[in-house]
Amino acid sequence: MCSRCLEPFTLPVDASFDLRYHPHALNTGEGEREVEEDDLTTAFYENETIDLGLLMAEQFYLALPMKPLCSVECKGLCPECGANLNRATCTCTRGWEDPRFAVLKRLKGES
């Protein structure tokens, strides 16, 4: 679903990944240490099994964009009436005035 216009769209996912699996060991209490590049490509398994379903789901979600867009030119929705601006135009005014400044605007008009 597009983050701007909320329309469903197809997004091909093509990402490669490289993981190294090690047997799961108990924490030896090394204390704090900085995360290194090698730590990001290391995973652990238990009982001589690797859950490939979990691995594929994780890699799929990591490959998705944070804000998926149907196209770079997507205009999104009108903040007033909610019309999809890719399909139609609306006559809404897009000016927004901060209500916290209403008193100041009134004072300016009186002078």
N, C-alpha and C positions, 0 to 999 in steps of 0.2 A: 504494500500500500504506500502510495506517495505521501511524503511528509508535508507537502504543501497543499495539494488538492484533494487528498484522501481517496483518490481513485486507485483501484487495483491495477497492477501492471506486472509484466514478466521481467525478471532480472536474472540473467544467466550468472551462475556462480562458477568461477574457474580459478581455483587457488591451489597452490602446491604447499605442502608442509613437510617438515622433517622432524621426526620425534625419535628419541632414543629411550628404550624401556629398561629399567633396572628393577630388581626385586625390592619390594617394600621392606624397609628396615625400621626398627624403632628409633626414635630420636635419641641420639647419643649425648645430647646436652652440650653441643658445641657453643652455645650462646648466640648472640646476634652476629650476623655477617651480611655483607652487601650482596644483593642479587646480581649474579653475573649472567652473561649472555648464554652460557652453557646451561644454566638452570632453566631457562625458558624453553629449551628443546628437550627436556628430560621429563619423563613420566614414570610412574611406578606401577607395578602389578603385584597381585597377591594370589596365592594358591595356584600358581602356574597357569593362570588365565588372564587374557587381555580382553576387555569389553570393547570390541570394535564399534558397536552401536553408539556407545557413549563418546568414543573418540571421534567418529564421523559427525555426530551432532555438535560437539564442541567446535570442531574445525569449520563446520558450516556456519555456525553463528558468528565465529570470529571473522569469516570472510565477508559477511554482510556489511554494507555501509551503515554508519551510525544514523544518517538521515537519508534514506533512500528517496530518490526523485525519479519521476516518470520521464522527465527530460530536463536538461539544464535550463531551458526556456520556460519551464512551468511557472505560471502566474499565481497559482494558489487559489485561495478562497477569499471572497470579499469579507472583511471583518465586520461589516454592518449587516448585510442580508444573507451572507453565506453562499452566494452564487459562485459556481466554478468559473473563474475568469478565463479559463482556457476555452470554454464552450460558449460563453455569453458575456456581454458587457452589462453593467448595471449603472444606475443613475445615482448611486449613493455618493455622498460627499465623504472624502477620506480625511477631512480635517478633524483632529482631536484636540480638544482644549482640556488642560488639566484643571479639574474642579477646585483644586486647592488654591489656584490663582484667581478664582472668581472675585474674591473680595478686592484684590489689587486692581483688577480690571475695572470694577465699579468705582473705586477711588480715582482711577485715572480718568474715567469718563466724567466725574463730577468737577474736576479742576479745569 
